[in-house]
Amino acid sequence: MFTPRHFEDFSNKINAIIASGPIADMEKNIRAMMSSFFSRMYLVTREEFDVQTEILNRTREKLHALEARLVTLEQALRDKDEA
């Protein structure tokens, strides 16, 4: 007579066969092929993209600060010339 333990053992053996069988090999090969394809496309990882986005945001902030400072300095120069 079969017990729940027998069914669990049977299920585990089937899963092990599937995991080590042709399906697992095919999945591994597809992953390798996709990785190779993506590496030739010069794609960046999400982490690299996020780092560059943060650098760009900081650069924009510095640019805006410098633009504001330039306006202030130009105005001070005009005021000095008018006096």
Buried (B, 14 or more C-beta within 10 A) or exposed (E): EEEEEEEEEEEEEEEEEEEEEEEEEEEEEEEEEEEEEEEEEEEEEEEEEEEEEEEEEEEEEEEEEEEEEEEEEEEEEEEEEEE
